[in-house]
Amino acid sequence: LKYYVVTGASRGIGREVVLKLANLGHHVFALARNTAALEQLQEASKNITSITVDLTKSQSIENAVAVISSKAEQLDGLLNNAGVLINKPFLELAENDWQQMLNGNILSAAQLIQKLHPLLKRGSHILNISSMGGFQGSQKFAGLSAYSASKGALAILTEALAEEFKDDQIKVNCLCLGAVQTEMLAEAFPDYHAPLTAVEMGHYVAESLCSLHHIMNGKILPIALTTP
Ligand SMILES: NC(=O)c1ccc[n+]([C@@H]2O[C@H](COP(=O)([O-])OP(=O)(O)OC[C@H]3O[C@@H](n4cnc5c(N)ncnc54)[C@H](OP(=O)(O)O)[C@@H]3O)[C@@H](O)[C@H]2O)c1
């Protein structure tokens, strides 16, 4: 039996990753803030343990890690998929907007990795979900400067940790996703329709979490149909 932790599990891509992993017979700890959505998700499979957590709060992360360690001795993988997006021109960004982006997209993932590290077994995989906006050399979008910068930080953290965790034999990779039709995308770009569904991307991400680390480490991969 393999154990995986997936953040941002209450909706969108994360929710589909959880369902796919559970279907494959793995045990999944599904993390997000929305308890009602998580409880509904947990009903889908006995392989799912939902945990309500606000990843921007250290104490909340510690509580979640305590629940995980009470149910699993070791973890096979961690998917840092939770994220937040503010679409606003750079000159209008308030300090609080920056704090939300940095806390929600990089600091939260870094803290969770630190606190789960003792549970991550040799041969395990940390997969970070960044964005095409956080991929060096890609086309950027006006209004997404803080979001893209915070996602770029997550991509570079990936390379840094792949190096630092070499002796632990923990592999770290990053997927920079293009547009996927989810609530995040619909809220930020109401008139745009993405070429991929959350189910399609969720399946790809689940398979990547289970197997990408067998063939690569410290890689930042662009995963997009449209974005150049
Ligand atoms: N959709 C796209 O086009 C696209 C493109 C590139 C990259 N991405 C990235 O892919 C990931 C998933 O995106 P999505 O489109 O599926 O987004 P989504 O539908 O908005 O889902 C985001 C998830 O993150 C969770 N989350 C946010 N803040 C949290 C916090 N403080 N603590 C715990 N959980 C938190 C949310 O759950 P709660 O609200 O219940 O906490 C939700 O489950 C994100 O990292 C996003 O940046 C998406």
The ligand as an SDF file (V2000), in Angstrom:
LIG
                    3D

 48 52  0  0  0  0  0  0  0  0999 V2000
   -6.3430   25.9820  -13.6450 N   0  0  0  0  0  0  0  0  0  0  0  0
   -5.3170   26.4100  -14.3530 C   0  0  0  0  0  0  0  0  0  0  0  0
   -5.4670   26.8670  -15.4820 O   0  0  0  0  0  0  0  0  0  0  0  0
   -3.9290   26.3450  -13.7760 C   0  0  0  0  0  0  0  0  0  0  0  0
   -2.8560   26.7060  -14.6100 C   0  0  0  0  0  0  0  0  0  0  0  0
   -1.5710   26.6580  -14.0930 C   0  0  0  0  0  0  0  0  0  0  0  0
   -1.3580   26.2500  -12.7930 C   0  0  0  0  0  0  0  0  0  0  0  0
   -2.4040   25.9190  -12.0040 N   0  0  0  0  0  0  0  0  0  0  0  0
   -2.1100   25.5250  -10.6180 C   0  0  0  0  0  0  0  0  0  0  0  0
   -2.6900   24.2640  -10.3670 O   0  0  0  0  0  0  0  0  0  0  0  0
   -3.0480   24.1630   -9.0010 C   0  0  0  0  0  0  0  0  0  0  0  0
   -4.4980   23.7500   -8.8810 C   0  0  0  0  0  0  0  0  0  0  0  0
   -5.2750   24.7400   -9.5310 O   0  0  0  0  0  0  0  0  0  0  0  0
   -6.8520   24.6720   -9.7680 P   0  0  0  0  0  0  0  0  0  0  0  0
   -7.1050   25.3750  -11.0330 O   0  0  0  0  0  0  0  0  0  0  0  0
   -7.3530   23.2830   -9.5450 O   0  0  0  0  0  0  0  0  0  0  0  0
   -7.3190   25.6630   -8.5850 O   0  0  0  0  0  0  0  0  0  0  0  0
   -8.6290   25.7470   -7.6500 P   0  0  0  0  0  0  0  0  0  0  0  0
   -9.7740   25.0870   -8.3310 O   0  0  0  0  0  0  0  0  0  0  0  0
   -8.7380   27.1660   -7.2530 O   0  0  0  0  0  0  0  0  0  0  0  0
   -8.1850   24.8650   -6.4080 O   0  0  0  0  0  0  0  0  0  0  0  0
   -7.1860   25.3370   -5.5370 C   0  0  0  0  0  0  0  0  0  0  0  0
   -7.1090   24.4070   -4.3530 C   0  0  0  0  0  0  0  0  0  0  0  0
   -6.1390   24.9260   -3.4240 O   0  0  0  0  0  0  0  0  0  0  0  0
   -6.7090   24.9060   -2.1330 C   0  0  0  0  0  0  0  0  0  0  0  0
   -6.1270   25.9510   -1.2930 N   0  0  0  0  0  0  0  0  0  0  0  0
   -5.9560   27.2670   -1.6000 C   0  0  0  0  0  0  0  0  0  0  0  0
   -5.4520   27.9260   -0.5570 N   0  0  0  0  0  0  0  0  0  0  0  0
   -5.2860   27.0290    0.4530 C   0  0  0  0  0  0  0  0  0  0  0  0
   -4.8190   27.1050    1.7970 C   0  0  0  0  0  0  0  0  0  0  0  0
   -4.4170   28.2730    2.3460 N   0  0  0  0  0  0  0  0  0  0  0  0
   -4.7780   25.9920    2.5450 N   0  0  0  0  0  0  0  0  0  0  0  0
   -5.2040   24.8160    2.0040 C   0  0  0  0  0  0  0  0  0  0  0  0
   -5.6580   24.6840    0.7610 N   0  0  0  0  0  0  0  0  0  0  0  0
   -5.7050   25.7660   -0.0220 C   0  0  0  0  0  0  0  0  0  0  0  0
   -8.1980   25.1190   -2.3830 C   0  0  0  0  0  0  0  0  0  0  0  0
   -8.9650   24.5540   -1.3390 O   0  0  0  0  0  0  0  0  0  0  0  0
   -9.7500   25.3670   -0.1900 P   0  0  0  0  0  0  0  0  0  0  0  0
  -10.2750   26.6320   -0.8060 O   0  0  0  0  0  0  0  0  0  0  0  0
  -10.7920   24.3860    0.2280 O   0  0  0  0  0  0  0  0  0  0  0  0
   -8.7120   25.5790    0.8460 O   0  0  0  0  0  0  0  0  0  0  0  0
   -8.4190   24.2920   -3.6330 C   0  0  0  0  0  0  0  0  0  0  0  0
   -8.6580   22.9370   -3.3020 O   0  0  0  0  0  0  0  0  0  0  0  0
   -2.7510   25.5350   -8.3880 C   0  0  0  0  0  0  0  0  0  0  0  0
   -1.5250   25.5340   -7.7490 O   0  0  0  0  0  0  0  0  0  0  0  0
   -2.7120   26.4500   -9.5930 C   0  0  0  0  0  0  0  0  0  0  0  0
   -1.9230   27.5940   -9.3620 O   0  0  0  0  0  0  0  0  0  0  0  0
   -3.6790   25.9500  -12.4710 C   0  0  0  0  0  0  0  0  0  0  0  0
  1  2  1  0
  2  3  2  0
  2  4  1  0
  4  5  1  0
  4 48  2  0
  5  6  2  0
  6  7  1  0
  7  8  2  0
  8  9  1  0
  8 48  1  0
  9 10  1  0
  9 46  1  0
 10 11  1  0
 11 12  1  0
 11 44  1  0
 12 13  1  0
 13 14  1  0
 14 15  2  0
 14 16  1  0
 14 17  1  0
 17 18  1  0
 18 19  2  0
 18 20  1  0
 18 21  1  0
 21 22  1  0
 22 23  1  0
 23 24  1  0
 23 42  1  0
 24 25  1  0
 25 26  1  0
 25 36  1  0
 26 27  1  0
 26 35  1  0
 27 28  2  0
 28 29  1  0
 29 30  1  0
 29 35  2  0
 30 31  1  0
 30 32  2  0
 32 33  1  0
 33 34  2  0
 34 35  1  0
 36 37  1  0
 36 42  1  0
 37 38  1  0
 38 39  2  0
 38 40  1  0
 38 41  1  0
 42 43  1  0
 44 45  1  0
 44 46  1  0
 46 47  1  0
M  CHG  2   8   1  16  -1
M  END
$$$$
